């Protein structure tokens, strides 16, 4: 399987796991409105590190649901 196919399959798997309707609608809008990008965008070392940290969090189960995150955000906002 080529790299492009692996990426596509990985994205499909991730999209299938998303349950947040608003997020999916925003993703649909983004994908529908964007054209194929012919220019490769290089990530900075910091961006790559953040992505690696995110992958590590996912692999090690350090996750929080969207509902829990919304609740935390509201609590934080109400505390200001």
N, C-alpha and C positions, 0 to 999 in steps of 0.2 A: 504494500500500500504506500503510495507516495505521500510526501509531507503534506501536500495540500489536502489530500483525502483524509489524513489523520487529523488535521486541524478542523476540517469540515465536520468529521464525525464527532470530535470532541466538543465542538460548539453545539451540535445538535443534541448531544447528551446533556449538556449544561442547560440548554434552553428547555428541554423536556422536564427538567427538575424544577424550573421556576414556576411558582404558584401565584406570584404577585401580578395581578391583572394590569395595574398601571405601568409596572416595569415592562411587561411584555408589549403593551401598546406603544410605549416609548421606543422600545427596541424595534418594533415593526415600522414605526415612523422613520427611525434612523436608517434602517436597512432599505426601506422603500425609496427614500429620498436621496440616498447616496449613490453616486455612480462608481464604477470600478476605478479604483485608484491605481494609476500606473506608476506612481512614484513610491518608493519604499521609504517609510519613516523610521529612522533609527531612534532607538530608545536610549536615554541617558543611563549611566551606571546606576544612578539612584532609582530610576524607574524600574530597571531590571531587578534591583534588590528588593523593591517593594512588591513586585510581582512574585518573586521567589518566596518572600515572607508570607504572602497571601496563600500561595500553594502549600506551604508548610503548615499554616493554620488549618487549612482544609483537610490535609492529610492527617493531622493530629486531633481533629475534632474540636478545634477551638472556634466554634461558630455560635452565632446568636440569630434567632429568628427575626424576621422583619417586624413582627408584632412586638417582640421584646425590645428591639431597637427603637421603635416608635415610642414605646412607653418610657424608655430611658431618656429619649430626647425631650419628651414633654415634661418629665420630672426636672430635667436640667433647665429647660426654658422657664418653668414655673418658679425655679429657685433663684432666677436672676433678679 
